[in-house]
């Protein structure tokens, strides 16, 4: 199963019904998974976020699940990280 979770969805995105990073971290850790929070606002990706994603993926226990609201930011961060 999944061994590492990377959350790219900023807290508060999608409204108050969405779980916070802290809640997701607690659930992931309770299930024995590593958890990383690299929030990205849509359309505002920074090089620091790309570098953080690349570093996290490179050192992560696999398999890795990275997510955001639609999956696009996570995919773009991963792809941009491959270029560095």
Number of C-alpha atoms within 10 A of each C-alpha: 8 14 17 22 24 22 22 25 24 17 17 12 14 11 8 9 8 12 14 14 20 12 10 17 20 13 13 18 14 10 11 12 18 17 23 21 20 20 19 20 13 13 7 9 15 12 13 10 18 23 17 17 24 20 12 18 21 12 8 17 14 13 11 18 15 22 17 20 14 9 12 13 22 24 14 13 23 17 14 17 19 13 8 9
